[in-house]
């Protein structure tokens, strides 16, 4: 003999959206008529990272996530997820003066192109992490309470943030802060 009992299930199709990305450049001006003068001015004006170390460019990012619940039948599920990524790149810019030789301008342009490539790697890491947070929270299984589901969602988000910070540190070590990508001046 078989008994059939109705099973109440909460089914939510939670498709994560792409993260909303905001990117800002904060420029600092450098000047000089030789590459050595430009290097000296870079050294005087370059920004510090969170650890207080100075580099020619610094990328900072901040990721936020927000989710909504759907409840039913003694379960709580993620109904929607939204992430935002704020990226700020502090970057050198050559002051335009008439006495800068074309070769010096070109050398600086070549350098900053490669430096930007390196900094964009940090920015892409933040965007990829936000996508993983979106997808991961959206895929969480329903829980008995929304408070438990919220703890699970935030725990996932914070663990992915820690992994992203480690990725940034490893990226800088692997590339020697962009030097292996050609970001060296002079």
C-alpha positions in Angstrom: 0.0 0.0 0.0 1.3 3.4 -0.9 0.3 6.7 0.6 0.8 9.9 -1.3 1.4 12.9 0.7 1.3 16.4 -0.8 4.8 18.0 -0.7 4.9 21.7 -0.6 7.9 23.0 -2.3 9.2 26.5 -2.9 10.5 26.9 -6.4 12.2 30.1 -7.3 13.9 30.8 -10.6 16.4 33.4 -9.5 18.5 34.4 -12.5 21.3 36.6 -11.3 21.9 39.8 -13.3 25.1 41.2 -14.4 26.8 43.4 -11.8 26.3 47.2 -12.1 29.8 48.6 -12.7 31.0 52.1 -12.0 34.6 53.0 -12.9 36.2 56.3 -12.0 39.7 57.6 -12.8 41.5 60.0 -10.5 44.4 61.4 -12.3 47.5 63.0 -10.9 49.7 65.2 -13.1 53.4 64.6 -13.6 55.8 66.7 -15.6 59.4 66.7 -16.8 61.3 67.1 -20.0 63.3 63.8 -19.7 62.3 60.3 -18.7 64.4 60.7 -15.6 62.6 63.9 -14.6 59.2 62.2 -15.2 60.3 59.3 -13.1 61.3 61.6 -10.2 57.9 63.4 -10.5 56.1 60.1 -10.5 58.0 59.1 -7.4 57.0 62.4 -5.7 53.3 62.2 -6.5 52.3 58.5 -6.8 49.5 57.2 -4.6 49.7 54.7 -1.8 47.8 51.5 -1.6 45.9 50.4 1.6 49.1 49.1 3.1 50.8 52.5 2.6 53.1 51.4 -0.2 53.4 53.8 -3.1 52.9 52.8 -6.7 52.5 54.7 -10.0 48.8 53.6 -10.2 46.5 52.1 -7.7 43.1 50.4 -8.3 40.6 50.2 -5.5 37.3 48.4 -5.7 34.3 48.0 -3.5 31.6 45.3 -4.1 28.1 45.5 -2.6 25.4 42.9 -2.9 21.7 43.0 -2.1 19.2 40.2 -2.3 15.4 39.8 -1.7 13.6 36.8 -0.3 10.6 34.8 -1.3 8.9 32.9 1.4 6.4 30.0 1.4 5.7 26.7 2.9 8.1 27.1 5.8 11.0 27.9 3.5 12.8 31.0 2.4 14.5 31.3 -1.0 16.5 34.0 -2.7 14.2 35.8 -5.1 16.6 38.3 -6.6 20.2 39.4 -6.3 21.9 42.6 -7.4 25.6 43.5 -7.1 27.4 46.8 -7.7 31.1 47.3 -8.2 32.7 50.7 -7.7 36.2 50.8 -9.2 38.5 53.8 -8.7 41.8 53.9 -10.6 44.3 56.5 -9.5 46.5 57.0 -12.5 49.3 59.3 -13.8 48.7 61.8 -16.5 51.4 63.8 -18.4 51.1 67.5 -17.9 51.0 69.1 -21.4 53.8 71.5 -21.7 55.6 72.7 -24.9 59.0 71.6 -23.7 58.4 67.9 -23.5 60.2 66.2 -26.4 58.1 63.9 -28.6 60.2 60.9 -27.7 59.6 61.4 -24.0 55.8 61.8 -24.6 55.8 58.6 -26.6 57.8 56.7 -23.9 55.4 57.9 -21.2 52.4 57.0 -23.4 53.8 53.5 -24.0 54.3 53.0 -20.3 50.9 54.2 -19.2 49.2 52.0 -21.8 50.9 48.9 -20.2 50.2 50.3 -16.7 46.6 50.6 -17.6 46.5 47.0 -18.8 47.8 45.9 -15.4 45.3 48.1 -13.5 42.4 46.8 -15.7 43.4 43.3 -14.5 42.5 44.4 -10.9 39.3 45.9 -12.1 38.3 42.8 -14.0 39.0 40.7 -10.9 36.4 42.8 -9.0 33.8 42.5 -11.8 34.4 38.7 -12.0 34.1 38.4 -8.2 30.8 40.4 -8.3 29.5 38.0 -10.9 30.5 35.0 -8.8 28.7 36.6 -5.8 25.6 37.2 -7.9 25.6 33.6 -9.3 26.5 32.0 -6.0 23.8 33.8 -3.9 21.2 33.1 -6.6 22.0 29.4 -6.5 21.7 29.0 -2.8 19.1 26.4 -1.8 16.1 27.5 0.2 16.4 27.4 4.0 14.0 27.1 6.8 14.4 30.7 7.8 15.3 33.8 5.9 17.8 34.8 8.6 19.7 31.5 8.0 19.6 32.1 4.2 20.9 35.6 4.8 23.8 34.3 6.8 24.6 31.8 4.1 24.4 34.5 1.4 26.6 36.9 3.3 29.1 34.2 4.2 29.4 33.3 0.6 29.9 36.9 -0.5 32.5 37.6 2.1 34.5 34.5 1.4 34.5 35.4 -2.3 35.7 38.9 -1.4 38.6 37.4 0.6 39.5 35.2 -2.4 39.4 38.3 -4.7 41.8 40.2 -2.3 44.2 37.3 -2.4 43.9 37.1 -6.2 44.9 40.8 -6.4 47.9 40.2 -4.1 49.0 37.1 -6.1 48.5 39.0 -9.4 50.8 41.8 -8.2 53.4 39.3 -7.1 53.1 37.3 -10.3 53.4 40.4 -12.5 55.7 42.3 -10.2 53.1 45.1 -10.1 52.8 45.1 -13.9 56.5 44.9 -14.7 56.2 41.6 -16.4 53.4 43.1 -18.5 55.8 45.9 -19.7 54.7 48.5 -17.2 58.2 49.9 -16.4 59.3 53.4 -16.6 62.0 54.2 -17.5 
